[in-house]
């Protein structure tokens, strides 16, 4: 049985990847380094710290990783405050899980600064018992650290957690944590990478195919949840 559900934030719960592309492009190019859409897609799911480490490897920058994270966050928030929305079917799923008394948490590569603001702006804070950033653990995704820390805070065995993820790195992290993962790719692939195919279930066409009811019926059919309230 599933005892808790863990959600990635960006591209999974909220439609934020377009904001990240615009913000990261502006941030990176302020240092005179070209940033393409393909580069953005390669970094999806890895978290802002890894992007900044990459930037510091490209050129000599005196500012610390912490200072650069703060600057990068300001670029992102400029876009995100205006246009970030929760995916409608994800909002329905949160409500379904809440009504059936299944604990929920967020485990994300977003910084604590962005994370705290986004959950308030989008109105989803009260659904979650815990909200964990990769900033709080040793290694970001694809390492399992942030998922394992989240399971620990939920007091749930990792094997009894279900993860929702949109990125290849996030699916890898969930697999490494020995958690069941439902993948909803936010990037189009002509051929899905092998790690996506290792997910417990996958919506191959991403959010366009995803519905809360289809997930719920899948979980019931596989005896992974017990329905307390019919919606």
C-alpha positions in Angstrom: 0.0 0.0 0.0 1.1 3.6 -0.7 1.5 5.4 2.6 2.5 8.8 1.2 2.7 10.6 -2.1 5.7 12.9 -3.0 5.5 15.4 -5.8 8.2 17.2 -7.7 7.2 20.9 -8.1 8.4 22.4 -11.4 6.8 20.9 -14.5 4.9 18.4 -12.4 2.6 20.4 -10.0 3.1 23.8 -11.6 3.6 24.9 -15.2 6.9 26.6 -14.5 9.4 25.3 -17.1 8.7 28.1 -19.6 9.5 30.6 -16.8 12.7 28.8 -16.0 13.8 28.9 -19.6 13.3 32.6 -19.9 14.8 33.4 -16.5 17.8 31.0 -16.9 18.5 32.4 -20.4 18.5 35.9 -19.1 20.7 35.0 -16.1 23.2 32.9 -18.0 23.5 35.4 -20.8 24.1 38.3 -18.4 27.6 36.6 -18.0 28.1 36.5 -21.8 27.4 32.7 -22.1 24.9 31.5 -24.7 22.0 29.5 -23.3 19.9 27.5 -25.7 16.6 25.7 -25.4 18.4 22.4 -25.7 20.7 23.3 -22.8 17.7 24.2 -20.7 16.1 20.8 -21.4 19.3 19.0 -20.4 19.2 20.8 -17.0 15.5 20.1 -16.3 15.2 18.3 -12.9 18.8 18.9 -11.8 18.1 22.0 -9.8 19.5 25.5 -9.8 22.7 24.8 -7.9 23.8 22.3 -10.6 23.2 25.0 -13.3 25.3 27.5 -11.3 28.1 25.0 -10.8 28.1 24.4 -14.6 28.3 28.2 -15.1 31.2 28.6 -12.7 33.0 25.8 -14.6 32.6 27.8 -17.9 34.2 30.9 -16.6 35.8 32.6 -13.6 33.1 34.1 -11.4 34.1 35.6 -8.0 30.6 35.4 -6.5 29.7 32.4 -4.3 27.2 29.7 -5.3 24.9 31.1 -2.6 25.1 34.6 -4.0 24.5 33.4 -7.6 21.5 31.3 -6.4 20.0 34.4 -5.0 20.5 36.4 -8.2 19.2 33.6 -10.3 16.1 33.3 -8.1 15.3 37.0 -8.7 15.4 36.5 -12.4 12.9 33.6 -12.0 10.6 35.3 -9.7 10.3 38.2 -12.1 8.5 35.9 -14.5 6.9 33.4 -12.1 5.0 35.9 -10.0 3.0 36.9 -13.0 2.2 33.6 -14.8 2.7 30.4 -12.8 -0.3 28.2 -12.5 -1.0 24.7 -11.1 -1.9 22.1 -13.7 -5.7 21.7 -13.3 -5.6 17.9 -13.2 -2.8 18.0 -10.6 -5.0 20.2 -8.4 -7.8 17.7 -8.8 -5.4 14.9 -7.8 -4.3 16.8 -4.7 -7.9 17.2 -3.6 -8.5 13.5 -4.2 -5.5 12.4 -2.1 -6.4 14.9 0.6 -10.0 13.6 0.8 -8.7 10.1 1.1 -6.3 11.1 3.9 -3.1 10.3 2.1 -0.1 12.3 3.4 1.6 14.4 0.7 5.0 16.2 0.4 7.0 18.1 -2.2 10.6 17.2 -3.0 12.2 19.6 -5.5 15.4 21.0 -6.9 14.0 24.5 -6.5 15.7 26.7 -3.9 14.0 27.3 -0.6 13.5 31.0 -1.6 11.6 30.1 -4.7 9.8 27.1 -3.1 8.3 29.0 -0.2 7.0 31.7 -2.5 5.6 29.4 -5.3 3.5 27.3 -3.0 1.9 30.4 -1.6 1.4 32.1 -4.9 -0.3 29.0 -6.4 -2.4 28.3 -3.3 -1.2 24.7 -2.7 0.8 25.0 0.6 -1.9 23.5 2.8 -2.0 20.2 0.9 1.5 19.2 2.1 2.9 17.9 5.4 6.4 18.7 4.3 8.2 20.7 1.6 11.8 19.8 1.0 14.4 21.4 -1.3 17.5 19.8 -2.7 19.4 22.7 -1.0 18.8 20.8 2.3 20.6 17.6 1.3 24.0 16.6 0.1 23.2 15.9 -3.5 20.4 17.0 -5.9 18.6 14.8 -8.4 19.4 12.3 -9.9 20.8 11.3 -6.5 18.0 10.0 -4.3 18.8 12.3 -1.3 15.9 14.7 -1.5 13.4 11.9 -1.8 14.9 9.9 1.1 14.9 13.0 3.3 11.3 13.6 2.5 10.3 10.0 3.3 12.2 10.4 6.6 10.3 13.5 7.5 7.0 11.8 6.6 8.1 8.8 8.8 7.3 6.5 5.9 9.5 3.7 4.4 10.7 4.8 1.0 9.3 1.7 -0.6 5.8 2.8 0.5 6.1 6.2 -1.2 4.7 7.1 -4.6 6.5 9.9 -6.6 5.2 12.1 -9.4 7.9 13.4 -11.7 8.3 15.1 -15.0 12.0 15.0 -15.5 14.5 12.3 -16.4 16.7 13.2 -13.4 13.7 13.1 -11.1 12.6 9.6 -12.3 16.2 8.4 -11.8 16.2 9.8 -8.3 12.9 8.1 -7.4 14.2 4.8 -8.8 17.4 5.1 -6.8 15.3 5.8 -3.7 13.4 2.5 -4.4 10.1 4.5 -4.7 7.3 3.8 -7.1 7.2 6.6 -9.7 4.6 7.9 -12.1 6.3 9.8 -14.8 4.7 12.7 -16.8 7.5 13.8 -19.2 7.5 17.6 -19.7 10.0 17.3 -22.6 9.0 15.7 -25.9 11.2 12.7 -26.8 11.0 10.9 -30.2 12.1 7.9 -28.2 11.8 7.8 -24.4 15.1 7.3 -22.5 15.4 4.0 -20.7 15.1 5.5 -17.2 11.6 6.8 -18.0 10.6 3.3 -19.0 11.7 2.1 -15.6 9.0 4.1 -14.0 6.1 2.3 -12.3 3.7 4.0 -14.8 4.2 6.7 -17.5 2.0 9.2 -19.3 4.1 9.1 -22.5 2.5 12.3 -23.9 3.0 14.2 -20.7 0.3 16.4 -19.1 -1.9 16.3 -22.2 -2.8 12.7 -21.4 -2.8 13.1 -17.6 -6.0 13.0 -15.5 -6.5 12.7 -11.8 -9.2 10.1 -12.2 -7.0 7.9 -14.4 -4.3 7.9 -11.7 -6.8 7.2 -9.0 -8.4 4.3 -10.8 -4.9 2.9 -11.6 -3.9 3.0 -7.9 -7.2 1.4 -6.9 -6.9 -1.3 -9.5 -3.4 -2.2 -8.3 -4.5 -2.2 -4.6 -2.1 0.6 -3.8 -4.6 2.8 -2.0 -7.9 2.3 -0.1 -10.7 4.6 -1.1 -12.3 6.4 1.8 -14.2 9.1 -0.1 -15.7 8.7 -3.6 -15.2 11.8 -5.7 
